[in-house]
Amino acid sequence: MEDRGFDLEGRLDALEEATLKRSLSPVDRVAERGYFAEPAGGDLPVLDSAEALVFASNNYLGLTDDQRVQDAARQAAATVGTGAGASRLVTGDTMVHQDLERLLAETKGTERALAFSSGYAANVGTITALEPDVIFSDEYNHASIIDGCRLAGCETIVYDHCDAADLRSKLERRAESADASDESWLIVTDSVFSMDGTVAPLSAICDAAEAFGAWTMVDEAHATGLYANGGGVVQAEGLADRVDVQMGTLSKALASQGGYVAGSAELIECLVNDARAFVFSTGLAPPAAAAASEALHIARHSDVRERLWENATHLRDGLEAMGFEVLGDSQILPVLVGDREDALALADGMRERDIVTPAIRPPTVPEGASRLRVTPIATHEQDDIVACLEAFRAAGEDADLL
Ligand SMILES: Cc1ncc(COP(=O)(O)O)c(C=O)c1O
């Protein structure tokens, strides 16, 4: 009998050989510090004896262990339920979903918003529901955007990273083609890029979109909650009226789980009806919706954002003063190392000093551009930032990088 199964062992060996095999290392809690365990496979994990400082998560505002956010989740679980129990369109729509969506719409300056069960689902669901004829996509866009483009089955034209001039020339070229006149076009970009810390030139992208009648969709996953009044880069730059689809996650600064889309009432009505990732998926769990609402409220009405930006500036300045090259222009601080082995050595040196700053290597980033992705959290104390900088100096010297 022929074997029509799958050679999983071979696949895993190939990953191992290419040093691309990943594994799970649990931590005791999600906060700015914690105890990690070595990957345990299916066995019981054993936590390290030393506590590590975490400079690697997207919990940018440090709200995952905030008492108010935890109380909101607890209360929603007790009064509404632990799960939505069904698609929002059946019986899974609750008051906490409606509250969250009203607050998101207010923050994003739109008529309405819609919560999805993840940011991934929001991107895939929205892009496919719009059914564009052509998508123009930044070359470094997130995997969930790329998967949305693939699933939409239309032509995707990739433009150079954060390059509005390249986008414009690709729009121009497409406009010259024979059947472009009745096509629908969607330009899609992250606002803050997760691995590079770069910020998309949104105003120039909107100019290009408007010149050609295209729609613009912006993924604010790494910006939501961090900019003006708890909004994203779209709010910071006053572009809410020019961006057709504002998308983001609840899983990063908002310390919860889920995704959202904000836009016109018509857009949201269409997504409620046509986004398969919304229609055929159980509604966001009520405790997640309530936690995100509370986190968004705190992001809007406290000094937590300022504390994050202070920490990011302190850390960036300290690293640059030491001689490291720090990329980007946001709270994400990619420390460029170059060689993948050097990046691994630096990350290992940091880990030996109880600081978690993972190495990012090809194929996630281009060959020769390996880096450590360093993300401060609003709740890191000044001493934590100093400890991180001291570890960078010592580990950098050990790895001959300074
Ligand atoms: C830019 C971007 N978009 C979308 C997502 C997906 O969001 P979620 O984790 O909520 O599924 C992520 C998360 O990694 C992201 O970085």
Ligand as a Chemical Component Dictionary entry (heavy atoms), coordinates in Angstrom:
data_LIG
# 
_chem_comp.id                   LIG 
_chem_comp.type                 NON-POLYMER 
_chem_comp.pdbx_formal_charge   0 
_chem_comp.three_letter_code    LIG 
# 
loop_
_chem_comp_atom.comp_id 
_chem_comp_atom.atom_id 
_chem_comp_atom.alt_atom_id 
_chem_comp_atom.type_symbol 
_chem_comp_atom.charge 
_chem_comp_atom.model_Cartn_x 
_chem_comp_atom.model_Cartn_y 
_chem_comp_atom.model_Cartn_z 
_chem_comp_atom.pdbx_ordinal 
LIG C1 C1 C 0 0.215  44.212 12.133 1  
LIG C2 C2 C 0 -0.610 43.098 12.689 2  
LIG N1 N1 N 0 -1.851 42.902 12.212 3  
LIG C3 C3 C 0 -2.647 41.923 12.679 4  
LIG C4 C4 C 0 -2.212 41.075 13.677 5  
LIG C5 C5 C 0 -3.107 39.978 14.132 6  
LIG O1 O1 O 0 -3.695 40.318 15.345 7  
LIG P1 P1 P 0 -4.147 39.222 16.419 8  
LIG O2 O2 O 0 -2.922 38.810 17.166 9  
LIG O3 O3 O 0 -5.142 39.933 17.253 10 
LIG O4 O4 O 0 -4.734 38.084 15.655 11 
LIG C6 C6 C 0 -0.954 41.269 14.232 12 
LIG C7 C7 C 0 -0.513 40.396 15.350 13 
LIG O5 O5 O 0 0.465  39.811 15.435 14 
LIG C8 C8 C 0 -0.115 42.289 13.718 15 
LIG O6 O6 O 0 1.118  42.471 14.183 16 
# 
loop_
_chem_comp_bond.comp_id 
_chem_comp_bond.atom_id_1 
_chem_comp_bond.atom_id_2 
_chem_comp_bond.value_order 
_chem_comp_bond.pdbx_ordinal 
LIG C1 C2 SING 1  
LIG C2 N1 SING 2  
LIG C2 C8 DOUB 3  
LIG N1 C3 DOUB 4  
LIG C3 C4 SING 5  
LIG C4 C5 SING 6  
LIG C4 C6 DOUB 7  
LIG C5 O1 SING 8  
LIG O1 P1 SING 9  
LIG P1 O2 DOUB 10 
LIG P1 O3 SING 11 
LIG P1 O4 SING 12 
LIG C6 C7 SING 13 
LIG C6 C8 SING 14 
LIG C7 O5 DOUB 15 
LIG C8 O6 SING 16 
# 
